[in-house]
Amino acid sequence: MMLYPPVAELVDKIGSRYQLVNLVARRARVISAASEENGTPLERKPVSAAIDEVYTGKLTLKK
């Protein structure tokens, strides 16, 4: 089973697996909370949406 996007590419964009996991988890919680607050159903799982944001470059680490 191949994962998309490849984890290695995501790690290259962020710097380390630890930072990647923390960034995706924080963003997923924000997405989930916003959905609950607005009462709108999510089309995708929050973690999938956060990973996609990292892959497309929309979500990056602050330096």
C-alpha positions as CSV (number, residue, x, y, z in Angstrom):
1,M,0.0,0.0,0.0
2,M,1.5,3.3,-1.1
3,L,0.7,6.4,0.9
4,Y,0.0,9.7,-0.9
5,P,1.7,12.0,-0.4
6,P,4.9,10.2,0.5
7,V,6.0,10.8,4.1
8,A,9.6,11.4,2.9
9,E,8.5,14.4,0.9
10,L,6.5,15.8,3.8
11,V,9.4,15.4,6.1
12,D,11.7,17.2,3.5
13,K,9.3,20.2,3.5
14,I,9.1,20.5,7.3
15,G,12.5,19.2,8.6
16,S,11.7,16.3,10.8
17,R,9.1,13.7,11.5
18,Y,8.5,15.1,15.0
19,Q,7.8,18.6,13.7
20,L,5.6,17.2,10.9
21,V,3.4,15.2,13.4
22,N,3.1,18.2,15.7
23,L,2.2,20.6,12.9
24,V,-0.4,18.3,11.4
25,A,-1.9,17.4,14.7
26,R,-2.3,21.1,15.7
27,R,-3.8,22.0,12.4
28,A,-6.2,19.1,12.4
29,R,-7.5,20.2,15.8
30,V,-8.1,23.7,14.5
31,I,-9.9,22.3,11.5
32,S,-12.1,20.1,13.7
33,A,-12.9,22.8,16.2
34,A,-13.8,25.3,13.4
35,S,-16.1,22.7,11.9
36,E,-17.8,22.0,15.2
37,E,-18.2,25.7,16.0
38,N,-19.7,26.5,12.6
39,G,-21.8,23.3,12.6
40,T,-20.6,22.4,9.1
41,P,-19.8,18.8,8.3
42,L,-16.3,17.9,7.1
43,E,-15.8,16.4,3.6
44,R,-12.5,14.9,4.6
45,K,-10.9,13.9,7.9
46,P,-9.1,16.8,9.6
47,V,-5.7,15.0,9.5
48,S,-6.0,14.3,5.8
49,A,-6.8,18.0,5.2
50,A,-3.8,19.1,7.3
51,I,-1.5,16.8,5.5
52,D,-2.7,18.1,2.1
53,E,-2.0,21.7,3.3
54,V,1.6,20.7,4.2
55,Y,2.1,19.0,0.9
56,T,0.7,22.0,-1.2
57,G,2.8,24.4,0.8
58,K,-0.2,26.2,2.4
59,L,0.9,25.1,5.9
60,T,4.5,25.6,7.0
61,L,6.5,26.1,10.2
62,K,7.1,29.5,11.5
63,K,10.8,30.1,12.0
